[in-house]
Amino acid sequence: LLIRHAITNGGISTIGGLFLPDPDSSDHCTLESVRKEVGENNMERVWCIIDNCINSVGGYTNAPIVHAAIANKKCISNDLFHTILKRYGARCRNDQGMLPLSYALRMGLQWNDGTKDILDGNKMALNEIDTCTNLPAFLLYAATREWIDFSTLYELMHLRIDLSLKTG
């Protein structure tokens, strides 16, 4: 009931508070604590409730759980992040039309903190072109940040070596 009410009425950025820091342990999110409380054997029931709640608000676009996990990655374990990516994938766009890869780069998520995992879930996202600049979307988001993670930019450029081989 608590999860259902929170997702339906809570903020999109944390999917109803599931990704807010747990008051008892600020380095873990609420969903991480729920996961510990119910145990792995009952976690599928929790995921079904979350799925139903996402559907009840109109689907992924209105409750972009992967995007929310990216925005709150500092409070989410790598294991939970991988579970969310495996369950929901990296191909759905949020209400602004952004794929998880573009959103992760915009949020400054580093290569080893989840960007690689997101890309593994949707390699085609690397080919998305920004319609305003005609640049690859990943390049636009990675290069327009105030602070650039060069390791992430290197890895992405390495995968799209064709961009650095183009002349004029």
Secondary structure, DSSP 8 states (H G I E B T S, - for coil): -HHHHHHHHS-GGGTTTTTSEETTEEEEEHHHHHHHHH-GGGHHHHHHHHHHHHHHTTSGGGS-HHHHHHHTGGGS-HHHHHHHHHHH-S----TT---HHHHHHHHT--GGGTHHHHHHH-GGGGG-B-TTT-SBHHHHHHHSSSS--HHHHHHHHHHTHHHHH---
